[in-house]
Amino acid sequence: MSSEIFIWPFNLGLYFILIYSVVRSTIWFRSLSRADKLRLQRGFFGMPFMQSIREIFMESLLHRRIFKKNPVLGYMHMSLAFGWFLLIVFGTIEADFFGEKHLNPPSHAIFFRWFNPEHGASGLASVFTQWMDFLLAFILSGLLLAIIKRFIPGMMGMKKTTKHTWTDRIALTSLWLIFPSRLLAESFTCGVHGSGGFLTGNLGAALASFLPAADMAPWFWWLYSLSLGTFFFLLPVTRYFHIPVELLLIFMRNSGITTADRWSAYSEVQTHACSSCGICISVCQMSRAAGINDMQSAYFIKGLRNERDIAAITANCLMCGRCDEVCPVGIELGPLRLIERRQGERPATRLKFIDRYGLTRRREQIEREPTQSYSYLVPEEEQQADVLFFAGCMTHLTPSVIVAMKKIMDSAGVRYRFMDEQGGVCCGRPLMLAGRDREARELINHNSDIIWKSGAKTLVTSCPICYKVFRESYYLEAQVMHHSEFINLLIEEGSLRLGYLHRRVVYHDPCDLGRGSGIYDEPRAVISYVAELQPVPEERSMSLCCGGSLGNLTLSSEKRALIAADAAGTLTRSAPDELITACPLCKKTFAQATETRVSDIAELVAVALPKPVRRTRSRSLANTVKVVADGL
Amino acid sequence: MSEQKANRFGFAINRSRAINYDTSDRKVREYVTLREPSFRLCFACGGCTAACTTGQHASFNLRRMNTYIRRGEIDNLREEVTRCMLCGKCLLVCPRGVNTRNVVAVTAEALRKLDRNEL
């Protein structure tokens, strides 16, 4: 029976991909850092293992996250993944149960109908045949949706679909051919022998009525085997390699491995785990507002995987983090892009074929030579303070925010020192976003020195960009607070008395404060305390970027204006009295993009402060009289 | 010393500076204009320089830097460009929408390439 030649394309493909996956995983494992290796080993024999199994079932098979985004898209992915999985599992059981011997080779289960054409006449076997037919129909329904999606992406809530390379196209064609060819092959065989379930049996009988079914069947079995074999052989060089790699990624992530700030085996696993599904493309504001469709994370990851020159793609991103939120595979897209920015230009010569596809491929970590130097900065003198207020560069361009913060802190009786009143030094995050970490370190050291020397317990900043870098990249003893958090604290401890403003306002989550630092509730609590806060269409973790982001070095001001207008339009759809934000950069960007008044959260609170009691003339006259009388 | 002497009367005679546009090094200017076309929009208002964070700590002048790029004064440019902190304030004040941060980044890149003879 195994003498059938047509099973060999499938067999070779299957053994190739199995061996390749094992070898590749071993190489990745070996190049992990020692700490990560230990994490993975511990994770494999503990709770993370069970979590991973659960996640693989929920995400890799059922595609729960995609379901949440769009049910039709979710069904499409689920029917292909879960349907194929069930077909393999039940096909193996069927072959094991009804075949001549137990523990058959995989080819025996895959081509079961060819080897057992009469199978399924009665009893349990016929139930099984109907079930297998149902599974095939289930997959075919998903395939139909996939074909429709390729031509009408809008039907599944996708604005754009990913453009593919030619290897991807061949693999996609062979994937699409697998299931129709199986259907036809089984149908012809069933047509000859009068067997089969509701799908293959009926279709087979219909086809056999006017076609020479016995002659046709082997051709379709060949096609079935060839398309499977082609698919398996192309797997490592196409996006479909994500199927095996995603399993590895889930194990690694659940064991506690993270991207960190250097290129590692984990980064490489992530680039291969991307399925180019294009969900990142349809949420990207660069695409929907500015019409830029070539730099989204799917293309960035694809460029990384194929070792292309992606310097322009890498730089042209707002780093807003919306794609990170929606990625169904959970790839850390932002950190990967920063690693690539840090790496700088690639060597002029591309890697040779053998290095690219050979098993020893490993990217060199190229450190940029420093382009900037801040040796001119003079260390500041020691000045003690309990609370330090750092406005930040951007806030100095919105002086009203500084005035408001001063009023609030004075009103609450906070004794603070204004750290950059005379103009401070940049926090370093803009340099980090441009991939110049080493240079940023100089600024970080300068600022850290001032903060350490002051002995401050609390560092309040008005800029979310500074806030994020203070929290993540500075080593400080002081507690870092954004002013929205600080104002919330002042309200909660009762040191700030505020009136209520009868205004309808909406709140915009700045990227670095919301998604970047997870501060969603404090600003909302503050706003609700002084005004009527209305919900907006896209908020919290899916909040829109204002377009002014310092994350993008190359975006032109025209495109930025388009993004700002689109975001401001969405935010002010309910015609609020005021658009509130918590970032000076967002405030400045939105102010140019909308007619609605744009204020910082501190300005709103400052307006709600009780008016200082003004001395009336009579009282001051009385005082004068009193002073004169005392003098006498 | 000589400067002090010359300054005795409250003014000094500037060193003679002739900018010969025919012989000046255009490579950096061409590279910057190609990579950041908005560079050409600058009308030298000096808003960027007034807003500059670095300008408060050191001699850094984006407007002057633009002049250096246009004139091909590479040596002066080399000193100037290393001081910027890329904080982006200039970006927000620019009335012409010049992508100033990228002008600095691209200039630094151009100088690096110039040193490697890649330009």
Interface residues (C-beta under 8 A of the other chain):
Chain A: E369 T371 Q372 S373 Y374 Y376 L377 V378 C393 M394 H396 L397 Q422 G423 G424 V425 C426 P430 L431 A434 R436 L443 G548 L550 L553 T554 L555 S556 S557 E558 L585 K588
Chain B: E36 S38 A51 T53 Q56 H57 A58 V81 T82 R83 C84 M85 L86 C87 G88 K89 L92 V93 C94 G97 V98 N99 R101 N102 A105 A108 E109 R112
